[in-house]
Amino acid sequence: MPVSIFLRSAWCGPFVAASLGLIGFANLGFGAAIVGETRLSAQGPKATAAIDVMKAEYRRPTLVPFPKENPYTPEKAALGKKLYFDTRISITSAQSCASCHSPGFGWGDGLAVGVGHGMAQLGRRSPSIINAAWGAIFMWDGRLATLEEQALGPIQAPGEMNMPIDTLMARLASIAEYKPLFDASFPGTGLKPNTLAEAIATYERTAVSEQAPFDSWIEGHEQAISEEAKRGFILFNTKAQCSGCHEGWNFTNDGFHDIGLASADLGRGQFLPGVVKMQQAFKTPGLREIARRGPYMHDGSMATLEQVVDHYDRGGVDRPSRSDLMKPLGLTGQEKSELFAFLKTLTSNLNPTTVPVLPR
């Protein structure tokens, strides 16, 4: 199953407006609201139909996608989990994948920017790997195309784990209990750089957000979220324009945008120097487990969701590369509170992740 199968390509707001034959749908509130010259109520058939169309865009998928080149097996996932938590994959044996992508921090690290080799600060925040199985491209700047490539990238990067791949292969080969695990997971191949990457990527794809209050509401349980959060959902899809980038059940279209942060980092523009709109553009993160994943933005420059919403409301720094979607929104204090209430419904009660017994 291709990883992009669950991704949307268009904002649902205009579609909903067209389906109702209404003008100014961005002004719709969940309670009674003025839309052009039409007054709707939460109980009215047109309002209910509009909300149902929007809700359908965010329904959880039933299956986790794994690529045909690296299909799921329990043995492979179990091996990948051991490697993910094993600090011996770093040159100093001090860092593991879980050091920067910890289940205790919504699969991030809770820091403004990551910490690499020698405890040196990195230039960007460690992104969460939650729901990475649905990812279409990886890293803040999109320089890696697959999760398998992402698994090997930080291991070898001098500023991160600083581990040459040949040195790592020799180290893992010297750990007797790893050999039968690789042989069972990859019959006839065993321990290789690509099987190491495939095992870690397989485990990472099992890091999936649990059922959140929002999902219960989508399934028809009206009391699962507050009326304030329901109004926030409408704002998210209309006036606040969040769904222009934060699409679908995982709340990302995996696109790249300059959102007007005061940063000199070129992001995607480093790889597309001739494309104006890609300068200072970064990948749109998903919003699942968002309450556990602060601080926010690629540089960790915003400590709270309130600061994030305020930034989008202002529209960010105006420059040629700034996304056309970024502009002042004119949100009221009440509307901001409603957005916060909605965003909080996207955080689930993640099941505890046990640290595996490591091979010796």
Secondary structure, DSSP 8 states (H G I E B T S, - for coil): --GGGG---S-HHHHHHHHHT-S-GGG--SSSEEETTEEE-TTSHHHHHHHHHHHHTT---SS----TTS---HHHHHHHHHHHH-GGGSTTS---HHHHSBGGGTTB-SSSS-B-GGG-B-SS-----TTGGG-SSBSTT--B-SHHHHHHHHHH-TTTT---HHHHHHHHHTSTTHHHHHHHHSTTT-S-HHHHHHHHHHHHHT------HHHHHHTT-GGGS-HHHHHHHHHHHTTT-GGGTS-TTTT----EEB---S----BGGGT-TT-GGGTTBEE----TTGGGS-SBSTT--B-SHHHHHHHHHHT----TTB-TT-------HHHHHHHHHHHHTT--------------
